[in-house]
Amino acid sequence: MKTNPKDWKIEQLIPIASEFGFSARMPGKGGSHVTFRHSSGARLTVPAHRPIKPIYIKKFLALIEEVTRL
């Protein structure tokens, strides 16, 4: 992900987030974002459009690094 932050889909992020203890709150009817939440209080909201913009992938990776340092 670090070397290629392009062309990721939300369906690919959910299992990765789960491995690090995040839950994914899927959008309701008509929703367009997914919120990843960690028990530490860390969270990130990502637009569920395909493909996800690289800036959100970078933020996602930074969030994972943040909670693994705790």
N, CA, C and O atoms as a Tinker XYZ file with bonds, in Angstrom:
   280  protein
     1  N      0.820000   -1.193000    0.000000    73     2
     2  CA     0.000000    0.000000    0.000000    64     1     3
     3  C      0.865000    1.259000    0.000000    63     2     4     5
     4  O      0.537000    2.258000   -0.641000    81     3
     5  N      1.977000    1.189000    0.732000    73     3     6
     6  CA     2.840000    2.365000    0.791000    64     5     7
     7  C      3.449000    2.675000   -0.571000    63     6     8     9
     8  O      3.568000    3.838000   -0.957000    81     7
     9  N      3.831000    1.634000   -1.291000    73     7    10
    10  CA     4.495000    1.868000   -2.569000    64     9    11
    11  C      3.516000    2.162000   -3.688000    63    10    12    13
    12  O      3.889000    2.776000   -4.687000    81    11
    13  N      2.263000    1.735000   -3.539000    73    11    14
    14  CA     1.266000    1.984000   -4.571000    64    13    15
    15  C     -0.073000    2.351000   -3.918000    63    14    16    17
    16  O     -0.934000    1.488000   -3.749000    81    15
    17  N     -0.254000    3.626000   -3.549000    73    15    18
    18  CA    -1.494000    4.026000   -2.879000    64    17    19
    19  C     -2.666000    4.249000   -3.828000    63    18    20    21
    20  O     -3.694000    4.791000   -3.422000    81    19
    21  N     -2.524000    3.837000   -5.082000    73    19    22
    22  CA    -3.596000    4.034000   -6.062000    64    21    23
    23  C     -4.394000    2.760000   -6.259000    63    22    24    25
    24  O     -3.920000    1.662000   -5.968000    81    23
    25  N     -5.598000    2.916000   -6.750000    73    23    26
    26  CA    -6.458000    1.804000   -7.175000    64    25    27
    27  C     -6.853000    0.837000   -6.065000    63    26    28    29
    28  O     -6.961000   -0.364000   -6.314000    81    27
    29  N     -7.069000    1.325000   -4.855000    73    27    30
    30  CA    -7.565000    0.492000   -3.764000    64    29    31
    31  C     -9.073000    0.679000   -3.663000    63    30    32    33
    32  O     -9.605000    1.747000   -3.966000    81    31
    33  N     -9.745000   -0.373000   -3.233000    73    31    34
    34  CA   -11.194000   -0.334000   -3.048000    64    33    35
    35  C    -11.503000   -0.507000   -1.570000    63    34    36    37
    36  O    -10.710000   -1.073000   -0.818000    81    35
    37  N    -12.644000   -0.021000   -1.172000    73    35    38
    38  CA   -13.043000   -0.093000    0.232000    64    37    39
    39  C    -13.130000   -1.546000    0.697000    63    38    40    41
    40  O    -12.840000   -1.841000    1.857000    81    39
    41  N    -13.524000   -2.452000   -0.192000    73    39    42
    42  CA   -13.625000   -3.870000    0.150000    64    41    43
    43  C    -12.264000   -4.475000    0.492000    63    42    44    45
    44  O    -12.193000   -5.492000    1.181000    81    43
    45  N    -11.194000   -3.859000    0.016000    73    43    46
    46  CA    -9.847000   -4.324000    0.329000    64    45    47
    47  C     -9.355000   -3.755000    1.655000    63    46    48    49
    48  O     -8.528000   -4.375000    2.324000    81    47
    49  N     -9.846000   -2.600000    2.037000    73    47    50
    50  CA    -9.403000   -1.973000    3.280000    64    49    51
    51  C    -10.041000   -2.608000    4.514000    63    50    52    53
    52  O     -9.407000   -2.681000    5.567000    81    51
    53  N    -11.264000   -3.057000    4.399000    73    51    54
    54  CA   -11.990000   -3.577000    5.563000    64    53    55
    55  C    -11.271000   -4.749000    6.228000    63    54    56    57
    56  O    -11.103000   -4.719000    7.447000    81    55
    57  N    -10.832000   -5.787000    5.493000    73    55    58
    58  CA   -10.123000   -6.884000    6.173000    64    57    59
    59  C     -8.790000   -6.453000    6.786000    63    58    60    61
    60  O     -8.391000   -6.975000    7.827000    81    59
    61  N     -8.109000   -5.519000    6.155000    73    59    62
    62  CA    -6.843000   -5.020000    6.700000    64    61    63
    63  C     -7.106000   -4.291000    8.007000    63    62    64    65
    64  O     -6.398000   -4.494000    8.994000    81    63
    65  N     -8.114000   -3.451000    8.011000    73    63    66
    66  CA    -8.468000   -2.712000    9.222000    64    65    67
    67  C     -8.860000   -3.665000   10.345000    63    66    68    69
    68  O     -8.491000   -3.456000   11.501000    81    67
    69  N     -9.593000   -4.692000   10.010000    73    67    70
    70  CA   -10.030000   -5.674000   10.997000    64    69    71
    71  C     -8.845000   -6.363000   11.677000    63    70    72    73
    72  O     -8.888000   -6.641000   12.876000    81    71
    73  N     -7.803000   -6.632000   10.920000    73    71    74
    74  CA    -6.605000   -7.266000   11.479000    64    73    75
    75  C     -5.963000   -6.412000   12.560000    63    74    76    77
    76  O     -5.317000   -6.942000   13.465000    81    75
    77  N     -6.130000   -5.107000   12.478000    73    75    78
    78  CA    -5.531000   -4.190000   13.440000    64    77    79
    79  C     -6.534000   -3.699000   14.485000    63    78    80    81
    80  O     -6.260000   -2.737000   15.202000    81    79
    81  N     -7.686000   -4.352000   14.574000    73    79    82
    82  CA    -8.647000   -4.042000   15.620000    64    81    83
    83  C     -9.625000   -2.924000   15.306000    63    82    84    85
    84  O    -10.259000   -2.388000   16.214000    81    83
    85  N     -9.757000   -2.566000   14.049000    73    83    86
    86  CA   -10.707000   -1.533000   13.654000    64    85    87
    87  C    -12.037000   -2.165000   13.278000    63    86    88    89
    88  O    -12.087000   -3.273000   12.744000    81    87
    89  N    -13.096000   -1.452000   13.561000    73    87    90
    90  CA   -14.398000   -1.844000   13.046000    64    89    91
    91  C    -14.740000   -0.885000   11.918000    63    90    92    93
    92  O    -14.313000    0.269000   11.913000    81    91
    93  N    -15.509000   -1.376000   10.972000    73    91    94
    94  CA   -15.892000   -0.542000    9.834000    64    93    95
    95  C    -17.384000   -0.308000    9.881000    63    94    96    97
    96  O    -18.170000   -1.256000    9.882000    81    95
    97  N    -17.771000    0.941000    9.921000    73    95    98
    98  CA   -19.189000    1.297000    9.900000    64    97    99
    99  C    -19.538000    1.647000    8.472000    63    98   100   101
   100  O    -19.103000    2.662000    7.928000    81    99
   101  N    -20.326000    0.788000    7.890000    73    99   102
   102  CA   -20.702000    0.943000    6.490000    64   101   103
   103  C    -21.786000    2.004000    6.349000    63   102   104   105
   104  O    -22.562000    2.242000    7.274000    81   103
   105  N    -21.828000    2.626000    5.200000    73   103   106
   106  CA   -22.853000    3.653000    4.989000    64   105   107
   107  C    -24.247000    3.040000    4.941000    63   106   108   109
   108  O    -24.437000    1.922000    4.462000    81   107
   109  N    -25.198000    3.782000    5.437000    73   107   110
   110  CA   -26.581000    3.358000    5.335000    64   109   111
   111  C    -27.087000    3.612000    3.933000    63   110   112   113
   112  O    -26.313000    3.901000    3.020000    81   111
   113  N    -28.357000    3.506000    3.776000    73   111   114
   114  CA   -28.942000    3.734000    2.454000    64   113   115
   115  C    -28.593000    5.143000    1.973000    63   114   116   117
   116  O    -28.888000    6.135000    2.640000    81   115
   117  N    -27.973000    5.207000    0.831000    73   115   118
   118  CA   -27.602000    6.492000    0.266000    64   117   119
   119  C    -26.295000    7.052000    0.795000    63   118   120   121
   120  O    -25.866000    8.116000    0.350000    81   119
   121  N    -25.642000    6.364000    1.742000    73   119   122
   122  CA   -24.384000    6.852000    2.306000    64   121   123
   123  C    -23.224000    6.621000    1.354000    63   122   124   125
   124  O    -23.273000    5.738000    0.498000    81   123
   125  N    -22.193000    7.412000    1.511000    73   123   126
   126  CA   -21.075000    7.298000    0.590000    64   125   127
   127  C    -19.720000    7.219000    1.283000    63   126   128   129
   128  O    -18.684000    7.323000    0.626000    81   127
   129  N    -19.714000    7.036000    2.610000    73   127   130
   130  CA   -18.464000    6.975000    3.351000    64   129   131
   131  C    -18.464000    5.769000    4.295000    63   130   132   133
   132  O    -19.516000    5.295000    4.724000    81   131
   133  N    -17.259000    5.288000    4.605000    73   131   134
   134  CA   -17.081000    4.232000    5.588000    64   133   135
   135  C    -16.200000    4.806000    6.688000    63   134   136   137
   136  O    -15.183000    5.440000    6.406000    81   135
   137  N    -16.590000    4.585000    7.945000    73   135   138
   138  CA   -15.813000    5.074000    9.074000    64   137   139
   139  C    -15.138000    3.894000    9.754000    63   138   140   141
   140  O    -15.793000    2.935000   10.164000    81   139
   141  N    -13.820000    3.979000    9.868000    73   139   142
   142  CA   -13.031000    2.981000   10.577000    64   141   143
   143  C    -12.785000    3.500000   11.976000    63   142   144   145
   144  O    -12.296000    4.615000   12.156000    81   143
   145  N    -13.130000    2.675000   12.988000    73   143   146
   146  CA   -12.976000    3.081000   14.387000    64   145   147
   147  C    -12.167000    2.046000   15.143000    63   146   148   149
   148  O    -12.293000    0.842000   14.919000    81   147
   149  N    -11.329000    2.547000   16.048000    73   147   150
   150  CA   -10.507000    1.686000   16.890000    64   149   151
   151  C    -10.908000    1.912000   18.339000    63   150   152   153
   152  O    -11.416000    2.977000   18.689000    81   151
   153  N    -10.679000    0.913000   19.176000    73   151   154
   154  CA   -11.067000    1.035000   20.586000    64   153   155
   155  C    -10.296000    2.142000   21.301000    63   154   156   157
   156  O    -10.740000    2.622000   22.345000    81   155
   157  N     -9.158000    2.553000   20.762000    73   155   158
   158  CA    -8.375000    3.639000   21.362000    64   157   159
   159  C     -9.004000    5.010000   21.100000    63   158   160   161
   160  O     -8.576000    6.016000   21.666000    81   159
   161  N    -10.014000    5.038000   20.244000    73   159   162
   162  CA   -10.662000    6.300000   19.901000    64   161   163
   163  C    -10.234000    6.836000   18.549000    63   162   164   165
   164  O    -10.812000    7.800000   18.047000    81   163
   165  N     -9.233000    6.221000   17.963000    73   163   166
   166  CA    -8.778000    6.656000   16.639000    64   165   167
   167  C     -9.838000    6.308000   15.599000    63   166   168   169
   168  O    -10.476000    5.258000   15.671000    81   167
   169  N    -10.016000    7.204000   14.636000    73   167   170
   170  CA   -10.993000    6.930000   13.588000    64   169   171
   171  C    -10.624000    7.674000   12.318000    63   170   172   173
   172  O     -9.894000    8.665000   12.335000    81   171
   173  N    -11.155000    7.163000   11.219000    73   171   174
   174  CA   -10.940000    7.773000    9.913000    64   173   175
   175  C    -12.156000    7.491000    9.059000    63   174   176   177
   176  O    -12.636000    6.360000    8.991000    81   175
   177  N    -12.648000    8.523000    8.411000    73   175   178
   178  CA   -13.769000    8.380000    7.485000    64   177   179
   179  C    -13.219000    8.453000    6.066000    63   178   180   181
   180  O    -12.509000    9.390000    5.702000    81   179
   181  N    -13.568000    7.429000    5.267000    73   179   182
   182  CA   -13.053000    7.314000    3.904000    64   181   183
   183  C    -14.223000    7.285000    2.929000    63   182   184   185
   184  O    -15.163000    6.513000    3.119000    81   183
   185  N    -14.184000    8.110000    1.892000    73   183   186
   186  CA   -15.227000    8.020000    0.859000    64   185   187
   187  C    -15.175000    6.643000    0.204000    63   186   188   189
   188  O    -14.095000    6.132000   -0.092000    81   187
   189  N    -16.312000    6.060000   -0.015000    73   187   190
   190  CA   -16.380000    4.703000   -0.555000    64   189   191
   191  C    -16.387000    4.679000   -2.076000    63   190   192   193
   192  O    -16.757000    3.671000   -2.678000    81   191
   193  N    -15.987000    5.763000   -2.696000    73   191   194
   194  CA   -15.934000    5.799000   -4.155000    64   193   195
   195  C    -14.780000    4.940000   -4.644000    63   194   196   197
   196  O    -13.802000    4.737000   -3.925000    81   195
   197  N    -14.894000    4.441000   -5.856000    73   195   198
   198  CA   -13.826000    3.608000   -6.418000    64   197   199
   199  C    -13.121000    4.351000   -7.513000    63   198   200   201
   200  O    -13.799000    5.012000   -8.300000    81   199
   201  N    -11.848000    4.299000   -7.627000    73   199   202
   202  CA   -10.918000    3.879000   -6.582000    64   201   203
   203  C    -10.789000    4.972000   -5.518000    63   202   204   205
   204  O    -11.129000    6.132000   -5.749000    81   203
   205  N    -10.296000    4.576000   -4.367000    73   203   206
   206  CA   -10.101000    5.528000   -3.271000    64   205   207
   207  C     -8.901000    6.400000   -3.608000    63   206   208   209
   208  O     -7.886000    5.904000   -4.098000    81   207
   209  N     -9.013000    7.677000   -3.352000    73   207   210
   210  CA    -7.911000    8.594000   -3.645000    64   209   211
   211  C     -6.697000    8.252000   -2.783000    63   210   212   213
   212  O     -6.847000    7.871000   -1.622000    81   211
   213  N     -5.497000    8.386000   -3.347000    73   211   214
   214  CA    -4.273000    8.029000   -2.619000    64   213   215
   215  C     -4.115000    8.724000   -1.269000    63   214   216   217
   216  O     -3.537000    8.141000   -0.351000    81   215
   217  N     -4.610000    9.949000   -1.123000    73   215   218
   218  CA    -4.475000   10.644000    0.160000    64   217   219
   219  C     -5.173000    9.892000    1.290000    63   218   220   221
   220  O     -4.692000    9.898000    2.424000    81   219
   221  N     -6.304000    9.245000    0.994000    73   219   222
   222  CA    -7.009000    8.482000    2.026000    64   221   223
   223  C     -6.277000    7.191000    2.361000    63   222   224   225
   224  O     -6.324000    6.732000    3.502000    81   223
   225  N     -5.607000    6.605000    1.391000    73   223   226
   226  CA    -4.803000    5.415000    1.660000    64   225   227
   227  C     -3.640000    5.782000    2.570000    63   226   228   229
   228  O     -3.321000    5.041000    3.500000    81   227
   229  N     -3.010000    6.908000    2.313000    73   227   230
   230  CA    -1.907000    7.367000    3.160000    64   229   231
   231  C     -2.381000    7.659000    4.579000    63   230   232   233
   232  O     -1.692000    7.333000    5.546000    81   231
   233  N     -3.558000    8.272000    4.706000    73   231   234
   234  CA    -4.118000    8.542000    6.032000    64   233   235
   235  C     -4.469000    7.234000    6.750000    63   234   236   237
   236  O     -4.277000    7.108000    7.959000    81   235
   237  N     -4.981000    6.274000    5.994000    73   235   238
   238  CA    -5.328000    4.958000    6.545000    64   237   239
   239  C     -4.072000    4.279000    7.105000    63   238   240   241
   240  O     -4.098000    3.743000    8.212000    81   239
   241  N     -2.991000    4.301000    6.351000    73   239   242
   242  CA    -1.736000    3.705000    6.801000    64   241   243
   243  C     -1.179000    4.427000    8.030000    63   242   244   245
   244  O     -0.673000    3.783000    8.950000    81   243
   245  N     -1.268000    5.734000    8.049000    73   243   246
   246  CA    -0.815000    6.511000    9.195000    64   245   247
   247  C     -1.628000    6.169000   10.437000    63   246   248   249
   248  O     -1.079000    6.093000   11.536000    81   247
   249  N     -2.904000    5.969000   10.275000    73   247   250
   250  CA    -3.770000    5.606000   11.392000    64   249   251
   251  C     -3.379000    4.235000   11.956000    63   250   252   253
   252  O     -3.309000    4.057000   13.172000    81   251
   253  N     -3.128000    3.283000   11.082000    73   251   254
   254  CA    -2.709000    1.952000   11.517000    64   253   255
   255  C     -1.374000    2.044000   12.273000    63   254   256   257
   256  O     -1.205000    1.420000   13.322000    81   255
   257  N     -0.445000    2.813000   11.741000    73   255   258
   258  CA     0.849000    2.984000   12.418000    64   257   259
   259  C      0.663000    3.631000   13.789000    63   258   260   261
   260  O      1.352000    3.275000   14.746000    81   259
   261  N     -0.254000    4.567000   13.880000    73   259   262
   262  CA    -0.519000    5.254000   15.148000    64   261   263
   263  C     -1.020000    4.282000   16.219000    63   262   264   265
   264  O     -0.539000    4.309000   17.351000    81   263
   265  N     -1.963000    3.441000   15.876000    73   263   266
   266  CA    -2.538000    2.530000   16.884000    64   265   267
   267  C     -1.599000    1.365000   17.199000    63   266   268   269
   268  O     -1.678000    0.801000   18.290000    81   267
   269  N     -0.725000    0.994000   16.283000    73   267   270
   270  CA     0.215000   -0.082000   16.600000    64   269   271
   271  C      1.336000    0.388000   17.496000    63   270   272   273
   272  O      2.028000   -0.432000   18.099000    81   271
   273  N      1.531000    1.691000   17.597000    73   271   274
   274  CA     2.541000    2.258000   18.511000    64   273   275
   275  C      2.020000    2.374000   19.932000    63   274   276   277
   276  O      2.811000    2.529000   20.862000    81   275
   277  N      0.718000    2.303000   20.125000    73   275   278
   278  CA     0.126000    2.475000   21.461000    64   277   279
   279  C      0.461000    1.333000   22.377000    63   278   280
   280  O      0.040000    1.325000   23.533000    81   279
